[in-house]
Amino acid sequence: MSHNDVTIRSTAPSDHDALADLTTLGSRRYLSGRGLLAEIDGEAIAAISLTSGAVVADLARAQPRTVHALKRRRYQILRQGGDVGRAPNLVRRLAPAHAGLWEKAA
């Protein structure tokens, strides 16, 4: 049985095409801007917008716990130190965070 690490990182402008390939979950569309991206082996499987909380995912690969980890990490970033700031300022606080999740290889 093979497992792959899920990595959560800040989105970059070069992620635009990968984000466009993901399916919107819920009623809010993921618009361009700052966000968090979950990936396996360098391939995007889910993302969340820091500003709106909109979520997109690869329905075949992303598991509910991956989306939950993105939502939890967004919450942690927005609430660091008990203050809320503008998304660009918050992203500067990001350090590459290993989600600590395991998912089965597809």
Jmol script that loads the backbone (N, CA, C; Angstrom):
load data "model"
ATOM      1  N   MET A   1       0.847  -1.170   0.000  1.00  0.00           N
ATOM      2  CA  MET A   1       0.000   0.000   0.000  1.00  0.00           C
ATOM      3  C   MET A   1       0.893   1.234   0.000  1.00  0.00           C
ATOM      4  N   SER A   2       0.639   2.141  -0.920  1.00  0.00           N
ATOM      5  CA  SER A   2       1.456   3.332  -1.078  1.00  0.00           C
ATOM      6  C   SER A   2       0.704   4.555  -0.570  1.00  0.00           C
ATOM      7  N   HIS A   3       1.418   5.428   0.149  1.00  0.00           N
ATOM      8  CA  HIS A   3       0.840   6.675   0.645  1.00  0.00           C
ATOM      9  C   HIS A   3       1.676   7.839   0.155  1.00  0.00           C
ATOM     10  N   ASN A   4       1.032   8.951  -0.084  1.00  0.00           N
ATOM     11  CA  ASN A   4       1.716  10.158  -0.512  1.00  0.00           C
ATOM     12  C   ASN A   4       1.434  11.273   0.474  1.00  0.00           C
ATOM     13  N   ASP A   5       2.425  12.134   0.676  1.00  0.00           N
ATOM     14  CA  ASP A   5       2.256  13.286   1.547  1.00  0.00           C
ATOM     15  C   ASP A   5       1.432  14.359   0.851  1.00  0.00           C
ATOM     16  N   VAL A   6       0.567  14.972   1.621  1.00  0.00           N
ATOM     17  CA  VAL A   6      -0.176  16.136   1.145  1.00  0.00           C
ATOM     18  C   VAL A   6       0.559  17.349   1.690  1.00  0.00           C
ATOM     19  N   THR A   7       0.901  18.281   0.814  1.00  0.00           N
ATOM     20  CA  THR A   7       1.591  19.498   1.204  1.00  0.00           C
ATOM     21  C   THR A   7       0.649  20.675   1.009  1.00  0.00           C
ATOM     22  N   ILE A   8       0.607  21.558   1.994  1.00  0.00           N
ATOM     23  CA  ILE A   8      -0.183  22.779   1.884  1.00  0.00           C
ATOM     24  C   ILE A   8       0.788  23.944   1.792  1.00  0.00           C
ATOM     25  N   ARG A   9       0.570  24.769   0.778  1.00  0.00           N
ATOM     26  CA  ARG A   9       1.426  25.939   0.585  1.00  0.00           C
ATOM     27  C   ARG A   9       0.582  27.106   0.082  1.00  0.00           C
ATOM     28  N   SER A  10       1.182  28.268   0.086  1.00  0.00           N
ATOM     29  CA  SER A  10       0.529  29.461  -0.433  1.00  0.00           C
ATOM     30  C   SER A  10       0.453  29.382  -1.961  1.00  0.00           C
ATOM     31  N   THR A  11      -0.629  29.894  -2.539  1.00  0.00           N
ATOM     32  CA  THR A  11      -0.751  29.889  -3.993  1.00  0.00           C
ATOM     33  C   THR A  11       0.190  30.933  -4.590  1.00  0.00           C
ATOM     34  N   ALA A  12       0.546  30.712  -5.841  1.00  0.00           N
ATOM     35  CA  ALA A  12       1.402  31.627  -6.593  1.00  0.00           C
ATOM     36  C   ALA A  12       0.713  31.936  -7.919  1.00  0.00           C
ATOM     37  N   PRO A  13       1.102  33.010  -8.589  1.00  0.00           N
ATOM     38  CA  PRO A  13       0.499  33.316  -9.890  1.00  0.00           C
ATOM     39  C   PRO A  13       0.634  32.172 -10.894  1.00  0.00           C
ATOM     40  N   SER A  14       1.679  31.386 -10.780  1.00  0.00           N
ATOM     41  CA  SER A  14       1.878  30.264 -11.702  1.00  0.00           C
ATOM     42  C   SER A  14       0.885  29.122 -11.477  1.00  0.00           C
ATOM     43  N   ASP A  15       0.109  29.176 -10.401  1.00  0.00           N
ATOM     44  CA  ASP A  15      -0.881  28.133 -10.104  1.00  0.00           C
ATOM     45  C   ASP A  15      -2.221  28.378 -10.792  1.00  0.00           C
ATOM     46  N   HIS A  16      -2.350  29.466 -11.541  1.00  0.00           N
ATOM     47  CA  HIS A  16      -3.634  29.839 -12.150  1.00  0.00           C
ATOM     48  C   HIS A  16      -4.238  28.697 -12.975  1.00  0.00           C
ATOM     49  N   ASP A  17      -3.450  28.073 -13.842  1.00  0.00           N
ATOM     50  CA  ASP A  17      -3.980  26.995 -14.687  1.00  0.00           C
ATOM     51  C   ASP A  17      -4.414  25.786 -13.865  1.00  0.00           C
ATOM     52  N   ALA A  18      -3.630  25.440 -12.853  1.00  0.00           N
ATOM     53  CA  ALA A  18      -3.982  24.300 -11.999  1.00  0.00           C
ATOM     54  C   ALA A  18      -5.279  24.569 -11.247  1.00  0.00           C
ATOM     55  N   LEU A  19      -5.465  25.801 -10.780  1.00  0.00           N
ATOM     56  CA  LEU A  19      -6.692  26.160 -10.067  1.00  0.00           C
ATOM     57  C   LEU A  19      -7.900  26.126 -10.994  1.00  0.00           C
ATOM     58  N   ALA A  20      -7.697  26.508 -12.238  1.00  0.00           N
ATOM     59  CA  ALA A  20      -8.800  26.513 -13.205  1.00  0.00           C
ATOM     60  C   ALA A  20      -9.297  25.102 -13.500  1.00  0.00           C
ATOM     61  N   ASP A  21      -8.443  24.104 -13.319  1.00  0.00           N
ATOM     62  CA  ASP A  21      -8.823  22.716 -13.583  1.00  0.00           C
ATOM     63  C   ASP A  21      -9.590  22.069 -12.438  1.00  0.00           C
ATOM     64  N   LEU A  22      -9.655  22.735 -11.274  1.00  0.00           N
ATOM     65  CA  LEU A  22     -10.337  22.166 -10.112  1.00  0.00           C
ATOM     66  C   LEU A  22     -11.810  22.558 -10.109  1.00  0.00           C
ATOM     67  N   THR A  23     -12.627  21.740  -9.452  1.00  0.00           N
ATOM     68  CA  THR A  23     -14.076  21.932  -9.401  1.00  0.00           C
ATOM     69  C   THR A  23     -14.461  22.736  -8.164  1.00  0.00           C
ATOM     70  N   THR A  24     -15.350  23.705  -8.339  1.00  0.00           N
ATOM     71  CA  THR A  24     -15.824  24.530  -7.230  1.00  0.00           C
ATOM     72  C   THR A  24     -16.713  23.704  -6.309  1.00  0.00           C
ATOM     73  N   LEU A  25     -16.446  23.804  -5.013  1.00  0.00           N
ATOM     74  CA  LEU A  25     -17.281  23.147  -4.009  1.00  0.00           C
ATOM     75  C   LEU A  25     -18.086  24.237  -3.313  1.00  0.00           C
ATOM     76  N   GLY A  26     -19.372  24.057  -3.200  1.00  0.00           N
ATOM     77  CA  GLY A  26     -20.208  25.069  -2.560  1.00  0.00           C
ATOM     78  C   GLY A  26     -20.652  26.122  -3.560  1.00  0.00           C
ATOM     79  N   SER A  27     -21.188  27.213  -3.027  1.00  0.00           N
ATOM     80  CA  SER A  27     -21.780  28.237  -3.882  1.00  0.00           C
ATOM     81  C   SER A  27     -20.817  29.371  -4.242  1.00  0.00           C
ATOM     82  N   ARG A  28     -19.697  29.480  -3.548  1.00  0.00           N
ATOM     83  CA  ARG A  28     -18.750  30.569  -3.813  1.00  0.00           C
ATOM     84  C   ARG A  28     -17.706  30.131  -4.822  1.00  0.00           C
ATOM     85  N   ARG A  29     -17.513  30.948  -5.856  1.00  0.00           N
ATOM     86  CA  ARG A  29     -16.489  30.669  -6.861  1.00  0.00           C
ATOM     87  C   ARG A  29     -15.132  31.096  -6.339  1.00  0.00           C
ATOM     88  N   TYR A  30     -14.122  30.313  -6.688  1.00  0.00           N
ATOM     89  CA  TYR A  30     -12.754  30.673  -6.331  1.00  0.00           C
ATOM     90  C   TYR A  30     -12.268  31.683  -7.349  1.00  0.00           C
ATOM     91  N   LEU A  31     -12.006  32.889  -6.884  1.00  0.00           N
ATOM     92  CA  LEU A  31     -11.498  33.940  -7.754  1.00  0.00           C
ATOM     93  C   LEU A  31      -9.991  34.042  -7.555  1.00  0.00           C
ATOM     94  N   SER A  32      -9.337  34.671  -8.489  1.00  0.00           N
ATOM     95  CA  SER A  32      -7.893  34.817  -8.346  1.00  0.00           C
ATOM     96  C   SER A  32      -7.583  35.611  -7.083  1.00  0.00           C
ATOM     97  N   GLY A  33      -6.437  35.399  -6.545  1.00  0.00           N
ATOM     98  CA  GLY A  33      -6.033  36.080  -5.328  1.00  0.00           C
ATOM     99  C   GLY A  33      -5.280  35.129  -4.425  1.00  0.00           C
ATOM    100  N   ARG A  34      -5.019  35.576  -3.234  1.00  0.00           N
ATOM    101  CA  ARG A  34      -4.245  34.786  -2.273  1.00  0.00           C
ATOM    102  C   ARG A  34      -5.043  33.590  -1.782  1.00  0.00           C
ATOM    103  N   GLY A  35      -4.344  32.476  -1.638  1.00  0.00           N
ATOM    104  CA  GLY A  35      -5.001  31.282  -1.151  1.00  0.00           C
ATOM    105  C   GLY A  35      -4.000  30.247  -0.707  1.00  0.00           C
ATOM    106  N   LEU A  36      -4.526  29.107  -0.318  1.00  0.00           N
ATOM    107  CA  LEU A  36      -3.717  27.958   0.073  1.00  0.00           C
ATOM    108  C   LEU A  36      -3.998  26.829  -0.889  1.00  0.00           C
ATOM    109  N   LEU A  37      -2.960  26.077  -1.231  1.00  0.00           N
ATOM    110  CA  LEU A  37      -3.063  25.000  -2.202  1.00  0.00           C
ATOM    111  C   LEU A  37      -2.589  23.704  -1.561  1.00  0.00           C
ATOM    112  N   ALA A  38      -3.392  22.654  -1.678  1.00  0.00           N
ATOM    113  CA  ALA A  38      -2.977  21.322  -1.238  1.00  0.00           C
ATOM    114  C   ALA A  38      -2.532  20.554  -2.477  1.00  0.00           C
ATOM    115  N   GLU A  39      -1.372  19.922  -2.373  1.00  0.00           N
ATOM    116  CA  GLU A  39      -0.874  19.177  -3.529  1.00  0.00           C
ATOM    117  C   GLU A  39      -0.227  17.868  -3.098  1.00  0.00           C
ATOM    118  N   ILE A  40      -0.244  16.932  -4.039  1.00  0.00           N
ATOM    119  CA  ILE A  40       0.428  15.649  -3.882  1.00  0.00           C
ATOM    120  C   ILE A  40       1.389  15.520  -5.050  1.00  0.00           C
ATOM    121  N   ASP A  41       2.640  15.258  -4.743  1.00  0.00           N
ATOM    122  CA  ASP A  41       3.670  15.115  -5.777  1.00  0.00           C
ATOM    123  C   ASP A  41       3.666  16.277  -6.755  1.00  0.00           C
ATOM    124  N   GLY A  42       3.449  17.489  -6.255  1.00  0.00           N
ATOM    125  CA  GLY A  42       3.479  18.678  -7.087  1.00  0.00           C
ATOM    126  C   GLY A  42       2.227  18.935  -7.906  1.00  0.00           C
ATOM    127  N   GLU A  43       1.196  18.111  -7.750  1.00  0.00           N
ATOM    128  CA  GLU A  43      -0.060  18.298  -8.486  1.00  0.00           C
ATOM    129  C   GLU A  43      -1.140  18.813  -7.550  1.00  0.00           C
ATOM    130  N   ALA A  44      -1.811  19.888  -7.963  1.00  0.00           N
ATOM    131  CA  ALA A  44      -2.869  20.498  -7.154  1.00  0.00           C
ATOM    132  C   ALA A  44      -4.052  19.551  -7.020  1.00  0.00           C
ATOM    133  N   ILE A  45      -4.516  19.375  -5.766  1.00  0.00           N
ATOM    134  CA  ILE A  45      -5.716  18.561  -5.550  1.00  0.00           C
ATOM    135  C   ILE A  45      -6.839  19.356  -4.902  1.00  0.00           C
ATOM    136  N   ALA A  46      -6.499  20.472  -4.236  1.00  0.00           N
ATOM    137  CA  ALA A  46      -7.530  21.316  -3.622  1.00  0.00           C
ATOM    138  C   ALA A  46      -6.926  22.673  -3.282  1.00  0.00           C
ATOM    139  N   ALA A  47      -7.785  23.676  -3.163  1.00  0.00           N
ATOM    140  CA  ALA A  47      -7.330  25.016  -2.799  1.00  0.00           C
ATOM    141  C   ALA A  47      -8.449  25.753  -2.082  1.00  0.00           C
ATOM    142  N   ILE A  48      -8.060  26.731  -1.275  1.00  0.00           N
ATOM    143  CA  ILE A  48      -9.021  27.576  -0.574  1.00  0.00           C
ATOM    144  C   ILE A  48      -8.557  29.025  -0.678  1.00  0.00           C
ATOM    145  N   SER A  49      -9.494  29.923  -0.906  1.00  0.00           N
ATOM    146  CA  SER A  49      -9.204  31.349  -0.961  1.00  0.00           C
ATOM    147  C   SER A  49      -9.066  31.882   0.462  1.00  0.00           C
ATOM    148  N   LEU A  50      -8.014  32.656   0.714  1.00  0.00           N
ATOM    149  CA  LEU A  50      -7.858  33.243   2.041  1.00  0.00           C
ATOM    150  C   LEU A  50      -8.915  34.298   2.315  1.00  0.00           C
ATOM    151  N   THR A  51      -9.321  35.023   1.292  1.00  0.00           N
ATOM    152  CA  THR A  51     -10.266  36.116   1.520  1.00  0.00           C
ATOM    153  C   THR A  51     -11.712  35.656   1.613  1.00  0.00           C
ATOM    154  N   SER A  52     -12.153  34.795   0.704  1.00  0.00           N
ATOM    155  CA  SER A  52     -13.564  34.414   0.680  1.00  0.00           C
ATOM    156  C   SER A  52     -13.853  33.061   1.317  1.00  0.00           C
ATOM    157  N   GLY A  53     -12.851  32.205   1.416  1.00  0.00           N
ATOM    158  CA  GLY A  53     -13.073  30.859   1.933  1.00  0.00           C
ATOM    159  C   GLY A  53     -13.608  29.894   0.894  1.00  0.00           C
ATOM    160  N   ALA A  54     -13.693  30.340  -0.369  1.00  0.00           N
ATOM    161  CA  ALA A  54     -14.168  29.464  -1.447  1.00  0.00           C
ATOM    162  C   ALA A  54     -13.184  28.314  -1.631  1.00  0.00           C
ATOM    163  N   VAL A  55     -13.722  27.124  -1.905  1.00  0.00           N
ATOM    164  CA  VAL A  55     -12.910  25.918  -2.032  1.00  0.00           C
ATOM    165  C   VAL A  55     -13.096  25.309  -3.415  1.00  0.00           C
ATOM    166  N   VAL A  56     -11.986  24.866  -4.002  1.00  0.00           N
ATOM    167  CA  VAL A  56     -12.011  24.107  -5.252  1.00  0.00           C
ATOM    168  C   VAL A  56     -11.212  22.836  -5.016  1.00  0.00           C
ATOM    169  N   ALA A  57     -11.583  21.758  -5.728  1.00  0.00           N
ATOM    170  CA  ALA A  57     -10.894  20.489  -5.496  1.00  0.00           C
ATOM    171  C   ALA A  57     -10.989  19.577  -6.707  1.00  0.00           C
ATOM    172  N   ASP A  58     -10.054  18.656  -6.785  1.00  0.00           N
ATOM    173  CA  ASP A  58     -10.087  17.565  -7.751  1.00  0.00           C
ATOM    174  C   ASP A  58     -10.924  16.478  -7.082  1.00  0.00           C
ATOM    175  N   LEU A  59     -12.134  16.290  -7.549  1.00  0.00           N
ATOM    176  CA  LEU A  59     -13.072  15.384  -6.882  1.00  0.00           C
ATOM    177  C   LEU A  59     -12.588  13.939  -6.856  1.00  0.00           C
ATOM    178  N   ALA A  60     -11.737  13.572  -7.791  1.00  0.00           N
ATOM    179  CA  ALA A  60     -11.231  12.195  -7.847  1.00  0.00           C
ATOM    180  C   ALA A  60     -10.101  11.952  -6.845  1.00  0.00           C
ATOM    181  N   ARG A  61      -9.380  13.003  -6.450  1.00  0.00           N
ATOM    182  CA  ARG A  61      -8.192  12.809  -5.611  1.00  0.00           C
ATOM    183  C   ARG A  61      -8.291  13.406  -4.218  1.00  0.00           C
ATOM    184  N   ALA A  62      -9.001  14.505  -4.069  1.00  0.00           N
ATOM    185  CA  ALA A  62      -9.064  15.181  -2.767  1.00  0.00           C
ATOM    186  C   ALA A  62     -10.060  14.473  -1.856  1.00  0.00           C
ATOM    187  N   GLN A  63      -9.605  14.196  -0.659  1.00  0.00           N
ATOM    188  CA  GLN A  63     -10.485  13.579   0.324  1.00  0.00           C
ATOM    189  C   GLN A  63     -11.030  14.655   1.254  1.00  0.00           C
ATOM    190  N   PRO A  64     -12.133  14.399   1.912  1.00  0.00           N
ATOM    191  CA  PRO A  64     -12.714  15.402   2.814  1.00  0.00           C
ATOM    192  C   PRO A  64     -11.721  15.902   3.859  1.00  0.00           C
ATOM    193  N   ARG A  65     -10.834  15.047   4.351  1.00  0.00           N
ATOM    194  CA  ARG A  65      -9.881  15.497   5.368  1.00  0.00           C
ATOM    195  C   ARG A  65      -8.861  16.491   4.795  1.00  0.00           C
ATOM    196  N   THR A  66      -8.622  16.427   3.485  1.00  0.00           N
ATOM    197  CA  THR A  66      -7.734  17.403   2.852  1.00  0.00           C
ATOM    198  C   THR A  66      -8.391  18.777   2.847  1.00  0.00           C
ATOM    199  N   VAL A  67      -9.665  18.827   2.477  1.00  0.00           N
ATOM    200  CA  VAL A  67     -10.402  20.091   2.475  1.00  0.00           C
ATOM    201  C   VAL A  67     -10.504  20.624   3.900  1.00  0.00           C
ATOM    202  N   HIS A  68     -10.742  19.749   4.850  1.00  0.00           N
ATOM    203  CA  HIS A  68     -10.808  20.165   6.255  1.00  0.00           C
ATOM    204  C   HIS A  68      -9.470  20.764   6.702  1.00  0.00           C
ATOM    205  N   ALA A  69      -8.358  20.158   6.293  1.00  0.00           N
ATOM    206  CA  ALA A  69      -7.031  20.671   6.658  1.00  0.00           C
ATOM    207  C   ALA A  69      -6.805  22.063   6.062  1.00  0.00           C
ATOM    208  N   LEU A  70      -7.262  22.282   4.832  1.00  0.00           N
ATOM    209  CA  LEU A  70      -7.144  23.609   4.216  1.00  0.00           C
ATOM    210  C   LEU A  70      -7.957  24.638   4.995  1.00  0.00           C
ATOM    211  N   LYS A  71      -9.186  24.278   5.351  1.00  0.00           N
ATOM    212  CA  LYS A  71     -10.048  25.204   6.097  1.00  0.00           C
ATOM    213  C   LYS A  71      -9.447  25.517   7.466  1.00  0.00           C
ATOM    214  N   ARG A  72      -8.890  24.501   8.127  1.00  0.00           N
ATOM    215  CA  ARG A  72      -8.278  24.701   9.437  1.00  0.00           C
ATOM    216  C   ARG A  72      -7.053  25.608   9.330  1.00  0.00           C
ATOM    217  N   ARG A  73      -6.216  25.380   8.313  1.00  0.00           N
ATOM    218  CA  ARG A  73      -5.011  26.199   8.129  1.00  0.00           C
ATOM    219  C   ARG A  73      -5.384  27.647   7.819  1.00  0.00           C
ATOM    220  N   ARG A  74      -6.422  27.851   6.998  1.00  0.00           N
ATOM    221  CA  ARG A  74      -6.902  29.206   6.704  1.00  0.00           C
ATOM    222  C   ARG A  74      -7.339  29.884   7.989  1.00  0.00           C
ATOM    223  N   TYR A  75      -8.093  29.172   8.808  1.00  0.00           N
ATOM    224  CA  TYR A  75      -8.556  29.726  10.077  1.00  0.00           C
ATOM    225  C   TYR A  75      -7.368  30.122  10.953  1.00  0.00           C
ATOM    226  N   GLN A  76      -6.365  29.241  11.033  1.00  0.00           N
ATOM    227  CA  GLN A  76      -5.184  29.535  11.852  1.00  0.00           C
ATOM    228  C   GLN A  76      -4.470  30.795  11.363  1.00  0.00           C
ATOM    229  N   ILE A  77      -4.344  30.927  10.063  1.00  0.00           N
ATOM    230  CA  ILE A  77      -3.662  32.099   9.504  1.00  0.00           C
ATOM    231  C   ILE A  77      -4.439  33.367   9.790  1.00  0.00           C
ATOM    232  N   LEU A  78      -5.745  33.327   9.580  1.00  0.00           N
ATOM    233  CA  LEU A  78      -6.567  34.514   9.791  1.00  0.00           C
ATOM    234  C   LEU A  78      -6.653  34.916  11.258  1.00  0.00           C
ATOM    235  N   ARG A  79      -6.491  33.979  12.144  1.00  0.00           N
ATOM    236  CA  ARG A  79      -6.643  34.257  13.570  1.00  0.00           C
ATOM    237  C   ARG A  79      -5.325  34.301  14.331  1.00  0.00           C
ATOM    238  N   GLN A  80      -4.188  34.257  13.645  1.00  0.00           N
ATOM    239  CA  GLN A  80      -2.896  34.303  14.341  1.00  0.00           C
ATOM    240  C   GLN A  80      -2.812  35.551  15.201  1.00  0.00           C
ATOM    241  N   GLY A  81      -2.503  35.360  16.435  1.00  0.00           N
ATOM    242  CA  GLY A  81      -2.354  36.500  17.334  1.00  0.00           C
ATOM    243  C   GLY A  81      -3.660  37.195  17.659  1.00  0.00           C
ATOM    244  N   GLY A  82      -4.781  36.625  17.249  1.00  0.00           N
ATOM    245  CA  GLY A  82      -6.072  37.211  17.552  1.00  0.00           C
ATOM    246  C   GLY A  82      -6.445  38.379  16.675  1.00  0.00           C
ATOM    247  N   ASP A  83      -5.615  38.688  15.663  1.00  0.00           N
ATOM    248  CA  ASP A  83      -5.948  39.820  14.805  1.00  0.00           C
ATOM    249  C   ASP A  83      -6.273  39.345  13.398  1.00  0.00           C
ATOM    250  N   VAL A  84      -6.941  40.186  12.679  1.00  0.00           N
ATOM    251  CA  VAL A  84      -7.274  39.891  11.291  1.00  0.00           C
ATOM    252  C   VAL A  84      -6.623  40.977  10.450  1.00  0.00           C
ATOM    253  N   GLY A  85      -5.998  40.584   9.370  1.00  0.00           N
ATOM    254  CA  GLY A  85      -5.338  41.565   8.524  1.00  0.00           C
ATOM    255  C   GLY A  85      -5.663  41.314   7.070  1.00  0.00           C
ATOM    256  N   ARG A  86      -5.085  42.132   6.205  1.00  0.00           N
ATOM    257  CA  ARG A  86      -5.271  41.966   4.767  1.00  0.00           C
ATOM    258  C   ARG A  86      -4.568  40.699   4.315  1.00  0.00           C
ATOM    259  N   ALA A  87      -5.140  40.016   3.336  1.00  0.00           N
ATOM    260  CA  ALA A  87      -4.601  38.745   2.858  1.00  0.00           C
ATOM    261  C   ALA A  87      -3.127  38.821   2.459  1.00  0.00           C
ATOM    262  N   PRO A  88      -2.668  39.856   1.720  1.00  0.00           N
ATOM    263  CA  PRO A  88      -1.246  39.889   1.368  1.00  0.00           C
ATOM    264  C   PRO A  88      -0.330  39.921   2.590  1.00  0.00           C
ATOM    265  N   ASN A  89      -0.754  40.612   3.640  1.00  0.00           N
ATOM    266  CA  ASN A  89       0.055  40.655   4.858  1.00  0.00           C
ATOM    267  C   ASN A  89       0.055  39.312   5.562  1.00  0.00           C
ATOM    268  N   LEU A  90      -1.073  38.624   5.524  1.00  0.00           N
ATOM    269  CA  LEU A  90      -1.169  37.324   6.177  1.00  0.00           C
ATOM    270  C   LEU A  90      -0.339  36.270   5.464  1.00  0.00           C
ATOM    271  N   VAL A  91      -0.282  36.345   4.149  1.00  0.00           N
ATOM    272  CA  VAL A  91       0.464  35.345   3.389  1.00  0.00           C
ATOM    273  C   VAL A  91       1.946  35.433   3.714  1.00  0.00           C
ATOM    274  N   ARG A  92       2.427  36.623   4.029  1.00  0.00           N
ATOM    275  CA  ARG A  92       3.843  36.760   4.403  1.00  0.00           C
ATOM    276  C   ARG A  92       4.171  35.944   5.634  1.00  0.00           C
ATOM    277  N   ARG A  93       3.169  35.694   6.471  1.00  0.00           N
ATOM    278  CA  ARG A  93       3.383  34.917   7.690  1.00  0.00           C
ATOM    279  C   ARG A  93       3.487  33.419   7.405  1.00  0.00           C
ATOM    280  N   LEU A  94       3.056  33.018   6.217  1.00  0.00           N
ATOM    281  CA  LEU A  94       3.035  31.592   5.901  1.00  0.00           C
ATOM    282  C   LEU A  94       4.431  31.009   5.866  1.00  0.00           C
ATOM    283  N   ALA A  95       4.550  29.891   6.468  1.00  0.00           N
ATOM    284  CA  ALA A  95       5.753  29.082   6.314  1.00  0.00           C
ATOM    285  C   ALA A  95       5.285  27.810   5.642  1.00  0.00           C
ATOM    286  N   PRO A  96       6.112  27.194   4.826  1.00  0.00           N
ATOM    287  CA  PRO A  96       5.656  25.941   4.212  1.00  0.00           C
ATOM    288  C   PRO A  96       5.178  24.998   5.313  1.00  0.00           C
ATOM    289  N   ALA A  97       3.924  24.653   5.244  1.00  0.00           N
ATOM    290  CA  ALA A  97       3.326  23.809   6.275  1.00  0.00           C
ATOM    291  C   ALA A  97       3.024  22.440   5.709  1.00  0.00           C
ATOM    292  N   HIS A  98       3.556  21.434   6.356  1.00  0.00           N
ATOM    293  CA  HIS A  98       3.246  20.065   5.968  1.00  0.00           C
ATOM    294  C   HIS A  98       1.933  19.721   6.643  1.00  0.00           C
ATOM    295  N   ALA A  99       0.960  19.300   5.863  1.00  0.00           N
ATOM    296  CA  ALA A  99      -0.377  19.056   6.392  1.00  0.00           C
ATOM    297  C   ALA A  99      -0.406  17.917   7.386  1.00  0.00           C
ATOM    298  N   GLY A 100       0.578  17.024   7.322  1.00  0.00           N
ATOM    299  CA  GLY A 100       0.569  15.898   8.217  1.00  0.00           C
ATOM    300  C   GLY A 100      -0.513  14.892   7.885  1.00  0.00           C
ATOM    301  N   LEU A 101      -0.954  14.920   6.663  1.00  0.00           N
ATOM    302  CA  LEU A 101      -2.016  14.026   6.229  1.00  0.00           C
ATOM    303  C   LEU A 101      -1.451  12.965   5.310  1.00  0.00           C
ATOM    304  N   TRP A 102      -2.086  11.874   5.273  1.00  0.00           N
ATOM    305  CA  TRP A 102      -1.718  10.801   4.342  1.00  0.00           C
ATOM    306  C   TRP A 102      -2.930  10.478   3.496  1.00  0.00           C
ATOM    307  N   GLU A 103      -2.726  10.284   2.252  1.00  0.00           N
ATOM    308  CA  GLU A 103      -3.802   9.877   1.360  1.00  0.00           C
ATOM    309  C   GLU A 103      -3.318   8.722   0.535  1.00  0.00           C
ATOM    310  N   LYS A 104      -4.232   7.841   0.194  1.00  0.00           N
ATOM    311  CA  LYS A 104      -3.892   6.733  -0.665  1.00  0.00           C
ATOM    312  C   LYS A 104      -3.626   7.245  -2.062  1.00  0.00           C
ATOM    313  N   ALA A 105      -2.665   6.644  -2.704  1.00  0.00           N
ATOM    314  CA  ALA A 105      -2.376   7.012  -4.088  1.00  0.00           C
ATOM    315  C   ALA A 105      -3.543   6.614  -4.960  1.00  0.00           C
ATOM    316  N   ALA A 106      -3.863   7.445  -5.935  1.00  0.00           N
ATOM    317  CA  ALA A 106      -4.993   7.155  -6.809  1.00  0.00           C
ATOM    318  C   ALA A 106      -4.665   6.048  -7.774  1.00  0.00           C
TER     319      ALA A 106
END
end "model"
wireframe off; spacefill off
backbone 0.3
color backbone group
